[in-house]
């Protein structure tokens, strides 16, 4: 049987209220309480806090729970594909961090949803899971800034970036950048400077390809971040039991789950070699099935033909540069 959701909390952080026999409860977001406690504005005593009830839309949690069960499979497969050197090592670190954040976000969110129905967690464990969930939310929101900064550095030092293998660059990047500017700049240099060496040209082509690939993903991530912070501002002006606030929270949670499912698929589909590897592995798994039919064998050929064409287009410029080097 499907369980009916208990009253929920905003963005995963549970709302708390400090009870007193003389005063009425005053609901406050755990996220806000944590910030205030860090600044020394309030002292938090866990045993004196309890969950505050908030109205929710019916059955949305059921859909979110099912999607959260599916999402980790997509993110784990994308992390598995990142083992291959299709991207620069710094970009792979950031993409892996982004994917792991999405995976932990969906897992901890499901634990929170189960607890809302069964109340099986202690108060301290509740806070641990909510803090981890909140940390993953903000990590995913800020991942776009880090990836954009990494691509900016790759564009500025394109002559030697291919040889840079220092992992701390990927971890320490905090610069915001507009990807349209980087994409146009890299494309212009690729067309006007055909006499550059192979490594230099390869790095420029990678910048153009990854900028085009990441633009849609980071634009969506930016819009999701704006939505989050607008709702947080609205939260500061309304009580935790506000029905509109709860509805906005549910929309955000479902959006995060859909991001965890579709973002890895978007990265794989927009990268020719990742798409080729994924299609080849899916076809290989399909061939290993117990039933073999003629239609399945025929259907693999067009996909292989398309992927081969994309790969040839991708390496055509590299082959031309080698040919020029031999003539000289």
ROKOLFI-13548 format. One record per residue (C-alpha): x, y, z. Coordinates in pm, whole numbers. Layout:
<pts>
> u | v | w
> X | Y | Z
...
</pts>
This chain:
<pts>
> u | v | w
> 0 | 0 | 0
> 109 | 355 | -64
> 167 | 548 | 254
> 6 | 888 | 299
> 259 | 1164 | 360
> 278 | 1332 | 696
> 305 | 1712 | 709
> 632 | 1814 | 549
> 903 | 2070 | 593
> 1059 | 2332 | 375
> 1334 | 2210 | 136
> 1420 | 1912 | 346
> 1522 | 2120 | 650
> 1262 | 2043 | 913
> 1092 | 2332 | 1083
> 1135 | 2351 | 1457
> 955 | 2529 | 1732
> 1072 | 2592 | 2084
> 786 | 2514 | 2321
> 717 | 2687 | 2647
> 423 | 2660 | 2886
> 392 | 3041 | 2883
> 432 | 3120 | 2513
> 287 | 2996 | 2185
> 506 | 2796 | 1944
> 717 | 3001 | 1705
> 810 | 2791 | 1398
> 1154 | 2852 | 1253
> 1339 | 2687 | 967
> 1629 | 2464 | 1070
> 1836 | 2620 | 793
> 1774 | 2968 | 936
> 1839 | 2842 | 1289
> 2171 | 2690 | 1183
> 2285 | 3018 | 1026
> 2179 | 3215 | 1333
> 2353 | 2968 | 1561
> 2674 | 2998 | 1357
> 2658 | 3377 | 1390
> 2602 | 3348 | 1765
> 2252 | 3497 | 1747
> 2071 | 3201 | 1900
> 2155 | 2892 | 2101
> 2004 | 2564 | 1982
> 1900 | 2297 | 2232
> 1794 | 1987 | 2042
> 1571 | 1824 | 2309
> 1355 | 2138 | 2330
> 1262 | 2138 | 1961
> 993 | 1944 | 1780
> 858 | 1915 | 1429
> 621 | 2185 | 1303
> 333 | 2075 | 1079
> 291 | 2221 | 732
> 13 | 2144 | 484
> 115 | 1977 | 157
> -29 | 1891 | -180
> -159 | 1531 | -183
> 34 | 1250 | -354
> 323 | 1472 | -469
> 550 | 1298 | -218
> 460 | 961 | -368
> 574 | 1072 | -713
> 887 | 1229 | -567
> 970 | 910 | -374
> 949 | 694 | -688
> 1161 | 938 | -889
> 1418 | 951 | -608
> 1448 | 573 | -629
> 1528 | 593 | -1000
> 1755 | 898 | -1005
> 2070 | 746 | -840
> 2099 | 492 | -1123
> 2136 | 771 | -1381
> 2389 | 968 | -1177
> 2595 | 658 | -1092
> 2614 | 559 | -1459
> 2727 | 909 | -1555
> 3000 | 898 | -1287
> 3105 | 561 | -1430
> 3140 | 714 | -1778
> 3356 | 994 | -1635
> 3634 | 738 | -1580
> 3714 | 778 | -1949
> 3932 | 1078 | -2044
> 3671 | 1248 | -2262
> 3702 | 1572 | -2060
> 3990 | 1748 | -1891
> 4063 | 1604 | -1546
> 3953 | 1926 | -1372
> 3619 | 1927 | -1552
> 3571 | 1559 | -1470
> 3627 | 1630 | -1099
> 3364 | 1904 | -1103
> 3113 | 1695 | -1298
> 3167 | 1403 | -1060
> 3115 | 1634 | -762
> 2794 | 1765 | -923
> 2666 | 1412 | -989
> 2750 | 1282 | -641
> 2572 | 1582 | -491
> 2260 | 1499 | -694
> 2279 | 1135 | -586
> 2314 | 1215 | -214
> 2036 | 1474 | -245
> 1786 | 1216 | -372
> 1893 | 947 | -123
> 1870 | 1172 | 183
> 1542 | 1315 | 59
> 1393 | 965 | 45
> 1509 | 897 | 401
> 1334 | 1218 | 507
> 1015 | 1117 | 324
> 1016 | 773 | 488
> 1068 | 932 | 829
> 771 | 1163 | 774
> 553 | 853 | 733
> 707 | 629 | 1002
> 889 | 862 | 1248
> 1177 | 612 | 1283
> 1464 | 862 | 1323
> 1579 | 1024 | 1643
> 1592 | 1402 | 1658
> 1971 | 1410 | 1615
> 1957 | 1179 | 1312
> 1684 | 1395 | 1163
> 1911 | 1697 | 1188
> 2202 | 1502 | 1034
> 1999 | 1396 | 730
> 1850 | 1742 | 684
> 2191 | 1908 | 708
> 2337 | 1666 | 451
> 2036 | 1723 | 225
> 2069 | 2102 | 254
> 2443 | 2086 | 188
> 2379 | 1884 | -129
> 2116 | 2133 | -244
> 2355 | 2426 | -217
> 2642 | 2220 | -365
> 2430 | 2147 | -673
> 2320 | 2511 | -696
> 2681 | 2635 | -683
> 2823 | 2369 | -916
> 2745 | 2584 | -1219
> 2972 | 2860 | -1090
> 3262 | 2617 | -1043
> 3219 | 2457 | -1387
> 3192 | 2798 | -1549
> 3510 | 2911 | -1373
> 3697 | 2601 | -1489
> 3596 | 2666 | -1851
> 3703 | 3029 | -1814
> 4051 | 2924 | -1700
> 4065 | 2669 | -1986
> 3992 | 2951 | -2231
> 4236 | 3203 | -2083
> 4535 | 2964 | -2068
> 4442 | 2751 | -2366
> 4810 | 2719 | -2473
> 4909 | 2510 | -2172
> 4585 | 2403 | -2003
> 4590 | 2057 | -2163
> 4910 | 1982 | -1966
> 4777 | 2111 | -1633
> 4693 | 1824 | -1398
> 4657 | 1999 | -1062
> 4333 | 1886 | -898
> 4313 | 2185 | -663
> 4228 | 2410 | -958
> 3893 | 2234 | -1000
> 3820 | 2243 | -628
> 3920 | 2609 | -576
> 3737 | 2770 | -870
> 3467 | 3011 | -754
> 3443 | 3251 | -1050
> 3115 | 3320 | -1227
> 3123 | 3349 | -1605
> 2888 | 3390 | -1901
> 2924 | 3087 | -2128
> 2805 | 3256 | -2442
> 3106 | 3490 | -2435
> 3349 | 3200 | -2386
> 3188 | 2999 | -2663
> 3205 | 3285 | -2914
> 3564 | 3366 | -2821
> 3681 | 3005 | -2857
> 3496 | 2958 | -3187
> 3652 | 3273 | -3333
> 4002 | 3160 | -3239
> 3942 | 2815 | -3386
> 3847 | 2960 | -3724
> 4114 | 3229 | -3747
> 4418 | 3041 | -3618
> 4446 | 2723 | -3824
> 4825 | 2708 | -3801
> 4839 | 2635 | -3427
> 4991 | 2312 | -3301
> 4777 | 2004 | -3238
> 4755 | 2033 | -2857
> 4656 | 2399 | -2874
> 4388 | 2335 | -3136
> 4257 | 2031 | -2951
> 4211 | 2234 | -2632
> 4029 | 2511 | -2823
> 3798 | 2254 | -2981
> 3729 | 2100 | -2641
> 3642 | 2445 | -2503
> 3397 | 2507 | -2788
> 3238 | 2164 | -2757
> 3204 | 2164 | -2378
> 3078 | 2524 | -2372
> 2803 | 2433 | -2616
> 2728 | 2118 | -2417
> 2723 | 2281 | -2072
> 2534 | 2595 | -2171
> 2185 | 2442 | -2146
> 2268 | 2251 | -1828
> 2415 | 2551 | -1649
> 2132 | 2778 | -1764
> 1883 | 2538 | -1607
> 2098 | 2516 | -1293
> 2106 | 2896 | -1273
> 1726 | 2924 | -1302
> 1687 | 2658 | -1033
> 1922 | 2852 | -805
> 1729 | 3175 | -860
> 1406 | 2995 | -774
> 1559 | 2854 | -454
> 1682 | 3189 | -326
> 1357 | 3366 | -413
> 1165 | 3110 | -209
> 1412 | 3146 | 79
> 1353 | 3523 | 74
> 978 | 3455 | 75
> 1034 | 3217 | 369
> 1188 | 3496 | 578
> 868 | 3700 | 535
> 613 | 3426 | 608
> 552 | 3167 | 884
> 668 | 2810 | 832
> 307 | 2687 | 824
> 219 | 2893 | 515
> 48 | 2671 | 254
> 196 | 2859 | -43
> 544 | 2812 | 101
> 486 | 2438 | 134
> 368 | 2415 | -228
> 675 | 2602 | -351
> 891 | 2366 | -145
> 733 | 2060 | -304
> 786 | 2203 | -652
> 1153 | 2259 | -573
> 1200 | 1905 | -436
> 1044 | 1750 | -748
> 1258 | 1977 | -967
> 1575 | 1856 | -792
> 1471 | 1495 | -848
> 1405 | 1556 | -1218
> 1743 | 1729 | -1243
> 1913 | 1421 | -1100
> 1749 | 1209 | -1371
> 1770 | 1427 | -1681
> 2097 | 1615 | -1626
> 2321 | 1303 | -1669
> 2113 | 1206 | -1974
> 2166 | 1554 | -2119
> 2544 | 1535 | -2070
> 2560 | 1191 | -2232
> 2337 | 1282 | -2528
> 2518 | 1606 | -2614
> 2868 | 1452 | -2609
> 2936 | 1235 | -2919
> 3182 | 995 | -2758
> 2985 | 955 | -2435
> 2675 | 890 | -2644
> 2864 | 634 | -2853
> 2990 | 449 | -2545
> 2644 | 450 | -2384
> 2476 | 323 | -2702
> 2739 | 53 | -2746
> 2696 | -68 | -2387
> 2318 | -68 | -2417
> 2337 | -264 | -2743
> 2583 | -509 | -2586
> 2351 | -563 | -2290
> 2061 | -606 | -2530
> 2248 | -876 | -2726
> 2318 | -1072 | -2407
> 1945 | -1119 | -2347
> 1793 | -1470 | -2357
> 1591 | -1399 | -2674
> 1766 | -1320 | -3004
> 1563 | -1188 | -3297
> 1654 | -1065 | -3642
> 1490 | -725 | -3586
> 1722 | -649 | -3295
> 2032 | -722 | -3503
> 1914 | -498 | -3784
> 1831 | -208 | -3548
> 2187 | -180 | -3417
> 2341 | -92 | -3755
> 2185 | 252 | -3806
> 2289 | 361 | -3455
> 2648 | 247 | -3517
> 2649 | 429 | -3852
> 2532 | 756 | -3694
> 2783 | 732 | -3410
> 3067 | 654 | -3652
> 2975 | 962 | -3857
> 2978 | 1183 | -3546
> 3317 | 1046 | -3442
> 3462 | 1107 | -3790
> 3337 | 1467 | -3787
> 3489 | 1520 | -3443
> 3836 | 1400 | -3551
> 3841 | 1547 | -3902
> 4016 | 1865 | -3791
> 4282 | 1665 | -3605
> 4352 | 1456 | -3916
> 4392 | 1772 | -4127
> 4642 | 1917 | -3881
> 4854 | 1600 | -3894
> 4844 | 1611 | -4275
> 4969 | 1969 | -4276
> 5254 | 1870 | -4044
> 5364 | 1587 | -4274
> 5368 | 1815 | -4583
> 5593 | 2062 | -4404
</pts>
